[in-house]
Amino acid sequence: VFFDAARALAKRVVGEGGPAPAERAALAFRLCTGRKPNPNEIDVIVQNYESQRESFRQKPELAAKAAGGAEDADMAAWVMISNALLNLDETVTKE
């Protein structure tokens, strides 16, 4: 279920976040945490996205699993970023 939530967030980020990875990163972070990310946070997310995308380009079968069927390295990378953002302490309220 949690990975399905990451896929849904990734789909929204790709659809609404604009063409640039930094714009998408900012949207994903804001949707998860309720605040705008600082420049360092955006840089970390974009670097992780680029690393994930490159890994998925080299292994399209893993991209298909992550993206939910299509061998789409870009979407698979955003799914992984979304999964990480959904697991942030700042996203998950702990009491």
Contacts in CASP RR format, 6 or more apart in sequence:
PFRMAT RR
TARGET T0000
AUTHOR 0000-0000-0000
METHOD contacts of the structure
MODEL  1
VFFDAARALAKRVVGEGGPAPAERAALAFRLCTGRKPNPNEIDVIVQNYE
SQRESFRQKPELAAKAAGGAEDADMAAWVMISNALLNLDETVTKE
2 83 0 8 1.000
2 86 0 8 1.000
3 79 0 8 1.000
3 83 0 8 1.000
5 82 0 8 1.000
5 86 0 8 1.000
6 79 0 8 1.000
6 80 0 8 1.000
6 82 0 8 1.000
6 83 0 8 1.000
6 86 0 8 1.000
7 67 0 8 1.000
7 68 0 8 1.000
7 79 0 8 1.000
7 82 0 8 1.000
9 28 0 8 1.000
9 31 0 8 1.000
9 32 0 8 1.000
9 82 0 8 1.000
9 85 0 8 1.000
9 86 0 8 1.000
10 28 0 8 1.000
10 75 0 8 1.000
10 78 0 8 1.000
10 79 0 8 1.000
10 81 0 8 1.000
10 82 0 8 1.000
11 75 0 8 1.000
12 31 0 8 1.000
13 24 0 8 1.000
13 27 0 8 1.000
13 28 0 8 1.000
13 31 0 8 1.000
13 78 0 8 1.000
13 82 0 8 1.000
14 24 0 8 1.000
14 74 0 8 1.000
14 75 0 8 1.000
14 78 0 8 1.000
16 27 0 8 1.000
17 23 0 8 1.000
17 24 0 8 1.000
17 27 0 8 1.000
18 24 0 8 1.000
18 27 0 8 1.000
21 46 0 8 1.000
21 49 0 8 1.000
21 50 0 8 1.000
22 42 0 8 1.000
22 46 0 8 1.000
24 49 0 8 1.000
24 78 0 8 1.000
25 37 0 8 1.000
25 42 0 8 1.000
25 45 0 8 1.000
25 46 0 8 1.000
25 49 0 8 1.000
25 81 0 8 1.000
26 36 0 8 1.000
26 37 0 8 1.000
26 42 0 8 1.000
28 45 0 8 1.000
28 78 0 8 1.000
28 81 0 8 1.000
28 82 0 8 1.000
28 85 0 8 1.000
29 35 0 8 1.000
29 36 0 8 1.000
29 37 0 8 1.000
29 41 0 8 1.000
29 42 0 8 1.000
29 45 0 8 1.000
29 85 0 8 1.000
30 36 0 8 1.000
30 37 0 8 1.000
32 85 0 8 1.000
32 86 0 8 1.000
32 88 0 8 1.000
32 90 0 8 1.000
32 91 0 8 1.000
33 85 0 8 1.000
33 88 0 8 1.000
33 90 0 8 1.000
33 91 0 8 1.000
37 45 0 8 1.000
45 81 0 8 1.000
45 85 0 8 1.000
48 80 0 8 1.000
48 81 0 8 1.000
48 84 0 8 1.000
49 77 0 8 1.000
49 78 0 8 1.000
49 81 0 8 1.000
50 77 0 8 1.000
52 76 0 8 1.000
52 77 0 8 1.000
52 80 0 8 1.000
52 81 0 8 1.000
53 73 0 8 1.000
53 74 0 8 1.000
53 76 0 8 1.000
53 77 0 8 1.000
54 73 0 8 1.000
55 62 0 8 1.000
56 62 0 8 1.000
56 63 0 8 1.000
56 66 0 8 1.000
56 73 0 8 1.000
56 76 0 8 1.000
56 77 0 8 1.000
57 63 0 8 1.000
57 73 0 8 1.000
60 71 0 8 1.000
60 73 0 8 1.000
61 71 0 8 1.000
62 76 0 8 1.000
63 70 0 8 1.000
63 71 0 8 1.000
63 72 0 8 1.000
63 73 0 8 1.000
63 75 0 8 1.000
63 76 0 8 1.000
64 70 0 8 1.000
64 71 0 8 1.000
64 72 0 8 1.000
64 76 0 8 1.000
65 76 0 8 1.000
66 75 0 8 1.000
66 76 0 8 1.000
66 79 0 8 1.000
66 80 0 8 1.000
67 75 0 8 1.000
67 76 0 8 1.000
67 79 0 8 1.000
68 79 0 8 1.000
85 91 0 8 1.000
86 92 0 8 1.000
END
